[in-house]
Amino acid sequence: AKQRLLEWTKVIVNAYPGVDVTSWRSGFNDGLALCALVHFHAPRELDYYALNKGDVKGNLALVFDLWKRRWGIPQLVDPEDLQAGRAEE
């Protein structure tokens, strides 16, 4: 199930410019894939094409705030935690 969910996610988000998800560890730590996923399902909530692709912390904060505010999804990681994972790759 985990692999099928990843494959489904890749089909959706890898169509967006700047997104290249290859695994659960790779591709989610710059915020673009998460923003693309939201934009795909709710384009009125987030304009992917207006994002500053270089603002990793801002993109992550934006998507986490939107999830919490709009859908009540709690933030379980900090943007800094995902950025630290990016440096480890």
Salt bridges, closest charged atoms under 4 A:
GLU7 OE2 - LYS10 NZ 3.39
GLU45 OE2 - ARG70 NE 2.73
ASP65 OD2 - ARG69 NE 3.36
GLU80 OE2 - LYS57 NZ 3.05
GLU88 OE1 - ARG25 NH2 3.70
